[in-house]
């Protein structure tokens, strides 16, 4: 791994840690949406070789799925 990749990995880890602290007062459905969007972005990036469209598309689809996992009644 070169220096640029190390910086990217560290930046992603720090961003993830900071973003998790923002979830303290979110509803369960909001948390599911955020988790779904994050997981969808990762899967979309992996499946498309890191393309921006794949990452954004995966985040959108994952967010929708995460939002509907435990819908309000």
C-alpha positions as CSV (number, residue, x, y, z in Angstrom):
1,X,0.0,0.0,0.0
2,X,1.4,3.4,-0.9
3,X,1.1,6.5,1.3
4,X,-2.0,7.9,-0.5
5,X,-3.9,4.7,0.1
6,X,-2.9,4.7,3.8
7,X,-4.1,8.3,4.1
8,X,-7.4,7.3,2.5
9,X,-7.9,4.3,4.8
10,X,-7.2,6.4,7.9
11,X,-9.5,9.2,6.7
12,X,-12.3,6.8,6.1
13,X,-11.9,5.2,9.5
14,X,-11.9,8.6,11.2
15,X,-15.0,9.7,9.2
16,X,-16.8,6.5,10.2
17,X,-16.0,6.9,13.9
18,X,-17.1,10.6,13.9
19,X,-20.3,9.8,11.9
20,X,-21.3,7.1,14.4
21,X,-21.3,9.6,17.2
22,X,-24.0,11.6,15.3
23,X,-26.4,8.7,15.6
24,X,-27.1,9.1,19.3
25,X,-30.5,10.8,19.0
26,X,-31.7,9.3,15.8
27,X,-34.8,7.1,15.5
28,X,-34.4,3.4,14.8
29,X,-35.6,3.9,11.2
30,X,-33.1,6.8,10.7
31,X,-30.3,4.5,11.9
32,X,-31.4,1.7,9.6
33,X,-31.5,4.2,6.7
34,X,-28.0,5.4,7.4
35,X,-26.6,1.9,7.9
36,X,-28.3,0.8,4.6
37,X,-26.9,3.7,2.7
38,X,-23.4,3.0,4.0
39,X,-23.5,-0.7,3.3
40,X,-25.0,0.0,-0.1
41,X,-22.3,2.5,-1.0
42,X,-19.6,-0.1,-0.1
43,X,-21.3,-2.9,-2.1
44,X,-21.9,-0.6,-5.1
45,X,-18.3,0.5,-5.1
46,X,-17.0,-3.0,-4.9
47,X,-19.3,-4.4,-7.6
48,X,-18.5,-1.5,-10.1
49,X,-14.8,-1.3,-9.4
50,X,-15.0,1.9,-7.5
51,X,-17.1,4.0,-10.0
52,X,-18.8,7.0,-8.6
53,X,-22.1,6.1,-10.2
54,X,-22.0,2.6,-8.6
55,X,-21.2,4.0,-5.2
56,X,-23.9,6.6,-5.3
57,X,-26.4,4.2,-6.8
58,X,-25.6,1.6,-4.1
59,X,-26.0,4.2,-1.4
60,X,-29.4,5.2,-2.7
61,X,-30.7,1.7,-3.0
62,X,-29.2,0.7,0.4
63,X,-30.8,3.7,2.0
64,X,-34.2,2.9,0.7
65,X,-33.9,-0.7,1.8
66,X,-32.7,0.3,5.2
67,X,-35.5,2.7,5.6
68,X,-38.1,0.0,4.9
69,X,-36.6,-2.7,7.1
70,X,-38.7,-1.5,10.1
71,X,-41.3,0.8,8.7
72,X,-43.5,2.9,11.1
73,X,-46.9,1.5,11.6
